[in-house]
């Protein structure tokens, strides 16, 4: 049941383990940030439910012009099959996918199924479904509870209607701890003959923020780009080059200019460096936030700056001009400095 890639004992929550052992699996709602193991957990659960043969019985079917990929897992027991049906709900957000595909699968019953056996329907990225589709799904959940269990996976639980939330046992997936991500990255580095410096590993862990999927993707990109370059080692520079994030040294230089130089000079310096380095202002705001701990601001100045960073980021996300928002950022930093100096004189 356990191998080097999928350890069901570590993936499955103890509560889920007990549900499986007692054959009393409820409808479940897995939610949390991307790359935290939601889909891996439910696949480990399906593996434990249906045994080691489910991989051999995997069937992928394309449907409609959207090429919806449906994965059906079957375990052939001595007398009867069990089923798990996986659907990426964001591929088709409308009500038809519930009425035509999910309802058809849920309503079909096997003549030789054991008493108490059930099918498993996995809905990934369910927060992309329309409200009407979720309403139809709620009725399907009610109607076929006797022989079907639903596992609904999403990033934003607030986008799932309350009627579905109340019918599911909820499991929140938090960002992975740094030690957990590092352990898996160390395993991959050792097995793929990948060379990475301690500084490169630190940068990788910092930038991916507990997202295992992104950490592995960035590591793969760095390995592909730098494996034949010189000594083939992935360092901090390589990680920042592959991710496109602003380097801490560049951010510190910009923050220093915004704090110490006159407004026009600071704006011109930051604008020129931003253009030369190809930075997005949203990434610069994140970098400024990360550097705040190293800057000596008074509580009033820090609160003011954090509030304005949030407003500037929001305005950018709604289509605001980068030039205007950069002006606002420089002004906010200089006002925060003035507030801190004023507090220090009292």
C-alpha positions in Angstrom: 0.0 0.0 0.0 2.9 2.3 0.7 5.7 3.3 -1.7 8.3 6.0 -2.1 6.0 8.3 -4.0 2.7 8.0 -2.1 2.7 7.2 1.6 -0.9 6.8 2.5 -0.1 6.7 6.2 1.3 10.3 6.0 -1.2 11.6 3.5 -4.4 10.5 5.1 -5.8 12.3 8.1 -6.4 10.0 11.1 -10.1 10.8 10.9 -10.2 9.7 7.3 -8.3 6.5 8.2 -11.0 5.7 10.8 -13.8 6.5 8.3 -12.3 4.0 5.8 -11.6 1.3 8.4 -15.2 1.4 9.6 -16.7 1.8 6.1 -18.5 5.0 7.2 -17.0 7.5 4.8 -19.0 10.8 4.7 -19.1 13.3 2.0 -15.9 15.4 2.3 -14.8 18.9 1.5 -11.1 19.4 1.2 -10.0 23.1 1.0 -6.8 25.1 1.3 -4.1 26.8 -0.8 -2.7 25.2 -3.9 0.0 22.6 -3.6 -0.9 21.4 -0.1 -1.8 17.8 -0.9 -5.6 17.9 -1.3 -5.8 15.9 -4.5 -2.9 13.6 -3.4 -4.8 12.8 -0.2 -8.0 11.9 -2.0 -6.1 9.7 -4.5 -4.3 8.0 -1.6 -7.8 7.5 0.0 -9.1 5.9 -3.3 -6.0 3.7 -3.4 -6.6 2.5 0.1 -10.3 1.9 -0.6 -9.9 0.1 -3.9 -6.6 -1.6 -3.5 -3.4 -1.8 -5.5 -5.1 -2.7 -8.8 -6.7 0.7 -9.3 -3.8 1.9 -11.4 -4.2 -0.9 -13.8 -7.8 -0.2 -14.2 -7.5 3.6 -14.9 -9.7 4.8 -17.8 -9.4 8.3 -19.3 -12.4 9.5 -21.4 -12.6 12.8 -23.4 -16.0 14.5 -23.5 -17.3 17.5 -25.6 -15.1 20.1 -27.2 -13.7 21.1 -23.8 -11.8 17.7 -23.6 -13.0 17.0 -20.1 -10.8 14.3 -18.8 -12.6 11.9 -16.5 -10.6 9.3 -14.6 -12.5 6.2 -13.5 -10.8 3.9 -10.9 -12.1 0.3 -10.6 -11.1 -2.4 -8.3 -12.2 -5.9 -9.3 -13.0 -7.9 -6.2 -14.0 -11.5 -6.2 -17.7 -10.7 -6.9 -18.2 -7.0 -7.6 -16.5 -3.8 -8.8 -16.2 -0.5 -6.8 -15.7 2.8 -8.5 -14.1 6.2 -8.1 -14.9 8.9 -10.5 -12.6 12.0 -10.8 -13.7 15.2 -12.5 -12.0 18.5 -12.8 -15.0 20.7 -12.2 -13.4 23.8 -13.6 -13.2 22.3 -17.1 -16.9 22.7 -17.4 -18.5 25.0 -14.9 -22.1 24.7 -16.1 -25.1 22.8 -14.8 -25.0 20.3 -17.7 -21.9 18.6 -16.3 -23.8 17.9 -13.1 -27.0 16.7 -14.9 -25.4 14.7 -17.6 -22.1 13.3 -16.2 -22.3 13.3 -12.4 -25.9 12.3 -12.2 -25.5 9.5 -14.8 -22.6 8.0 -12.9 -24.2 8.4 -9.5 -27.5 6.9 -10.6 -26.1 3.8 -12.1 -25.9 0.8 -9.8 -24.1 -2.5 -10.1 -26.2 -5.6 -9.9 -23.5 -7.5 -8.0 -22.3 -4.8 -5.6 -21.9 -5.7 -2.0 -24.3 -4.3 0.6 -22.8 -1.1 2.0 -20.5 -0.6 -0.9 -20.4 2.9 -2.5 -19.0 4.8 -5.4 -16.6 7.7 -4.9 -17.0 10.9 -7.0 -14.1 13.3 -6.8 -14.8 16.9 -7.9 -11.5 18.9 -8.2 -11.5 22.7 -8.4 -15.1 22.8 -7.5 -15.0 26.5 -6.5 -15.0 27.3 -10.2 -18.5 25.8 -10.6 -21.4 28.2 -11.1 -23.9 28.7 -8.3 -26.6 26.9 -10.4 -24.3 23.9 -11.0 -23.6 23.7 -7.3 -27.3 23.8 -6.6 -27.9 20.9 -8.9 -25.0 19.1 -7.3 -26.6 19.6 -3.9 -29.7 17.8 -5.1 -27.6 14.9 -6.6 -25.7 14.5 -3.3 -29.1 14.3 -1.4 -30.6 11.8 -3.9 -27.7 9.4 -4.2 -26.2 9.4 -0.7 -27.1 5.7 -0.3 -24.6 4.4 -2.8 -22.3 7.4 -3.6 -19.8 9.5 -1.6 -18.6 12.9 -2.9 -15.1 14.4 -2.2 -15.2 18.0 -3.2 -11.8 19.8 -3.5 -11.4 23.6 -3.7 -9.0 26.4 -2.9 -11.6 28.9 -1.7 -14.3 27.4 0.6 -16.3 30.6 0.6 -17.1 30.0 -3.1 -18.9 26.7 -2.2 -22.5 27.3 -1.4 -23.6 26.7 2.3 -26.0 23.9 1.3 -23.0 21.8 0.0 -20.7 22.8 2.9 -23.3 21.7 5.5 -23.6 18.2 3.9 -19.8 17.6 4.0 -17.2 16.9 6.6 -14.7 19.7 6.1 -10.9 19.3 6.1 -8.7 22.3 5.9 -5.2 21.9 4.3 -2.7 24.5 5.6 0.5 25.4 3.7 3.1 22.8 4.3 5.8 23.3 6.9 9.2 24.3 5.6 10.7 21.0 7.0 8.1 19.0 5.1 8.8 20.6 1.8 12.6 20.4 2.4 12.4 16.7 3.2 10.7 16.0 -0.2 13.0 18.3 -2.1 16.0 16.6 -0.5 14.6 13.3 -1.7 14.1 14.5 -5.2 17.6 16.1 -5.3 19.2 12.9 -4.2 17.3 10.6 -6.6 17.5 12.9 -9.7 21.3 13.7 -9.3 20.4 17.4 -8.9 22.9 19.8 -7.3 21.7 22.7 -5.3 23.5 25.0 -2.9 22.2 25.7 0.7 21.5 29.3 -0.4 19.6 28.0 -3.4 17.5 25.7 -1.2 16.8 28.5 1.2 15.6 30.8 -1.6 13.5 28.0 -3.1 11.7 27.3 0.3 11.2 31.0 0.9 9.7 31.8 -2.5 7.3 28.8 -2.7 5.8 29.4 0.7 4.7 25.9 1.5 3.4 25.0 -2.0 4.9 21.6 -2.7 3.7 21.6 -6.3 5.4 25.0 -7.0 8.6 24.0 -5.2 9.0 20.9 -7.4 8.1 22.9 -10.6 10.7 25.5 -9.8 13.3 22.9 -8.9 12.6 21.1 -12.2 12.9 24.4 -14.2 16.2 25.3 -12.5 17.6 21.9 -13.1 16.7 22.0 -16.8 18.1 25.5 -17.2 21.4 25.1 -15.2 22.3 21.4 -15.1 24.7 21.9 -18.0 25.9 25.4 -17.0 29.4 25.4 -15.4 29.4 23.1 -12.4 25.7 22.5 -12.8 24.8 23.8 -9.3 21.5 25.6 -8.6 22.3 28.6 -6.5 20.2 31.5 -5.2 20.8 33.5 -8.4 19.4 30.6 -10.5 16.3 30.3 -8.4 15.5 34.0 -8.7 16.2 33.9 -12.4 13.8 31.0 -12.9 11.0 32.4 -10.8 11.3 36.0 -11.9 11.0 37.3 -8.3 13.0 40.4 -7.4 16.2 39.6 -5.6 16.4 40.7 -1.9 19.5 42.8 -2.6 17.7 44.7 -5.3 14.6 45.2 -3.1 16.9 46.4 -0.2 18.5 48.9 -2.6 15.1 50.3 -3.7 13.8 50.5 -0.1 17.0 52.4 0.9 16.5 54.9 -1.9 12.8 55.4 -1.0 13.7 56.0 2.6 16.8 58.2 2.2 16.5 60.1 -1.1 14.3 63.0 -2.0 11.0 62.0 -3.5 11.8 62.7 -7.2 15.2 61.1 -6.9 13.8 58.0 -5.2 11.0 57.6 -7.7 13.5 57.9 -10.7 15.9 55.4 -9.0 13.2 52.8 -8.3 11.6 53.2 -11.7 14.9 52.8 -13.5 15.9 49.8 -11.5 12.5 48.2 -11.9 12.7 48.7 -15.7 16.3 47.4 -15.8 15.5 44.2 -13.8 12.1 43.6 -15.5 10.2 43.6 -12.2 6.5 43.7 -11.9 5.3 46.2 -9.3 3.2 43.6 -7.5 6.4 41.5 -7.0 8.2 44.6 -5.7 5.4 45.2 -3.2 5.8 41.6 -1.9 9.5 42.1 -1.7 9.1 45.4 0.3 6.7 43.5 2.7 9.4 40.8 3.2 12.0 43.4 4.0 10.0 45.3 6.6 11.3 43.2 9.5 14.8 44.5 8.8 13.7 48.2 8.7 13.5 50.3 11.9 9.9 51.7 11.7 7.8 52.9 14.6 4.6 50.9 15.1 2.6 53.9 13.6 4.9 54.0 10.6 4.8 50.3 10.1 1.0 50.2 10.3 0.6 53.1 7.9 2.9 51.4 5.4 1.3 48.0 5.6 -2.1 49.5 5.0 -0.9 51.4 2.0 0.9 48.4 0.6 -2.4 46.5 0.8 -4.3 49.3 -1.0 -1.7 49.6 -3.7 -1.7 45.9 -4.3 -5.5 45.9 -4.6 -5.5 48.8 -7.0 -3.0 47.0 -9.2 -5.1 43.8 -9.2 -8.1 45.8 -10.5 -6.2 47.3 -13.4 -4.6 50.4 -11.8 -1.7 52.1 -13.6 1.7 50.8 -12.5 3.2 54.3 -12.8 0.7 55.9 -10.5 0.8 53.1 -8.0 4.6 53.2 -7.9 4.3 56.9 -7.1 1.9 56.0 -4.3 4.4 53.3 -3.0 7.3 55.8 -2.8 5.1 58.3 -1.1 3.8 55.8 1.4 7.4 54.7 2.3 8.5 58.3 2.8 5.4 59.2 5.0 6.1 56.0 7.1 9.7 57.3 7.6 8.4 60.7 8.6 5.9 59.2 11.1 8.7 57.1 12.6 11.0 60.1 12.9 8.2 62.2 14.5 7.6 59.4 17.0 11.3 59.2 17.8 11.5 62.9 18.7 8.8 62.7 21.3 
